Amino acid sequence: MGLGVEFNIILAYAFGLILLYIIGYILLVPIKWIIKLIYNGIIGGILLFLFNLIGGFWDISIAINPLTALIAGFLGVPGVILILILKWLL
């Protein structure tokens, strides 16, 4: 009766740790993407609100609806600029 650890058990533990690392990495990447999307959405919404607040002095406003909120949320500051350019062109 030996107390030594077999090589198969060491390989099984190593494989389990590598698999755990891969699964953790796969789950972590979408969370970072979602956090970035939420951050852009908050910044875009604040910019839309501030633009409507300040633009009211010159009768310039952007309607806050699901489409503009989606564009500002996905793109952030460039999305608000895109909405302004589209409003100016159309």
Buried (B, 14 or more C-beta within 10 A) or exposed (E): EEEEEEEEEEEEEEEEEEEEEEEEEEEEEEEEEEEEEEEBBEBBBEBBEEBBEEEEEEEEBBEBEEEBBEBBBEBBEEBBEBBBEEEEEE
